[in-house]
Amino acid sequence: MRIAIDAHGGDHAPDAVVEGIRQAKEKWPDLKIILIGLKDMEDQLALDGVEFRPVTEKIEPEDKPTQAVRRKKDSSIVVGCQMVRKKEADAFISGGNTGALMAAGFFHVGRLKGVDRPALAPVFPTLNGKGILVLDVGANPEAKPEHLRQYATMGSIYAEKVLGFESPRVGLLNIGTEEGKGTELTREAYALIEKDLAARFVGNVEARDILEGPCEVLVCDGFTGNVLLKNTEGVAKAVFGRLKQELTANWMTKSMAALLKPRLKKFAQAMDYKEHGGAPLLGLKGPVIKAHGSSDARAFYNAIRQTRRFLQHDVISRMEEELS
């Protein structure tokens, strides 16, 4: 099992990446990790038991994805995806430019047979702490009903094998729970998913119910999913920020905060994306994982844990078998 990791992906790279790898190696000493980084930083990035793959370029957050992938051929993102294609690595993790990672995955790793468009699938926190896999959240802004059917199948397999859900339930994001609600896309997708996954399909799910965990897999087009993702992140940031202000306003609220601290800490952990690892780009011929841009060492550790399970359960072969 060989996992390639981008040393330069994310706001806290490379320090958070290196520390996450160190924690993972402590947990799984036999895990083979290939760290891809700028060759002039090799001494800084050196880790015992970790192979270093030097590159001469890196893709910046502001780079235009497709242009960057074509022009920066010796960048960590492009080289990582090429390594998966060439079987030099079994999987690739990056916290870098999301669009560039998706483009490199599409161009260099390639799609599975039976998959029209890959989907980016992060885990959204839920109040029960288990999380809900949402796909797609931006790999493809537009979709057809058949694409949503493919997302449902891939998401169901991933949720079962990697996230550990037994017989995961699948929902379709919509503006109402009734079967006839929504656009032509969602109505046609409803019929396809119900036919394919009848025993697991719970029907339409409204955005307001997501935090309650009505299902384990939630399917939507990339435009809608990305809006949902950004809104959820914004609301969470605003709520936690305001809560902190209120709890530190005076001596009385500070005293209350001290009493509530253990419970608040537990709640914050349940709602923290760091505990769920990265977002896989499902539908490619090899595992490509997008770590959150603001990932710390704990988040990178969990992305490695998640990728390890991805490979252990041979999820790619299972998806190919189901979709071809």
C-alpha positions, 0 to 999 in steps of 0.5 A: 500500500503506497500513498502519495501525498502533496507536501504543498497542498493547503493553508498550513502546508508543509508543516501540517502535512509532515506532522500528519504523516508522522502521526500516521507512521506512528500508528501504521509503521508499515504504511509506505508514504511518498511525499511529493515536494519541491526539490529545494525543500527536501531537507526540510521535508525529510521524514524517517521511513518516508520516500521523497519525490522531488518536483520543480513546480507547484500549483498555486491557489489562484492558478486557473486549474486547467491551464495550470495542469497543462503548463505545470507538468512537474507540479506536485498535483500533476505528478501525484495523479500521474503516479496513480495512473502509472501504478507508482502509487496506489492513491494520492492526497492533496490539500491544494487547488481543488479545480487543478486536482479535479482536472489532473485526476480527470486527465491523468488518472482517468474515469472508471468504466461506466462513469460519465463524470466523477464526483467530489464527495466530502462528509458533512458533519451531523448532530449524531456525529456520524456524518453524511456523504454528499456528492457532488459538491463541485466537480461538475456544476451541471448534471444529467439524471444518469449522473446522479444515479451513478453518484448514488451507486458510488456513494453507497459503496464508499459509505459502506466500505470506507465510512463503515455504514451498514446498508447506507441509506441514500437521499436526493437533495430537493426542495420538498420531500414529495416524489414529484417535487423539484426540477426535471433533473431531480424528478428523473433522477428520483425514478432512476435511483429508486429503481437501482437502490430501492431498498436503500433509497429514502426519497427526497431530502430537504436541506434543513434536515441534513444536520439530523442525518436523514440518510448516510449518502446525499446526492445532488448536482455539483452546483447545488452541492457547492452552494450547500457546502459553502453555506454550511461552512459559513453558517458554522463559522458564524455560529461558533464565532458568535457563541464564543463572543457571547461566552466571553462577554463578562465574568458571568458568561465566562463562568458558565463557559467553564462549566459547559466546556466539556460538553461544548468540546464534545459538540465541536468535535462532532461538527469538525470536518477534521475528524472525517478526513478528505473528500474523495473524487469518486469515479476515477480509476484510482483513489484521489483524495482532496484534503480541506484547504485549511487542514491541520495535522489531525485532518491530514492524519484522518485523510491518510486513515480514510485513504488506507481504508479505501485501499483495504476494501478495494473500493475501486474494483467494487465500483467498477463492477457495479457500474460497468 
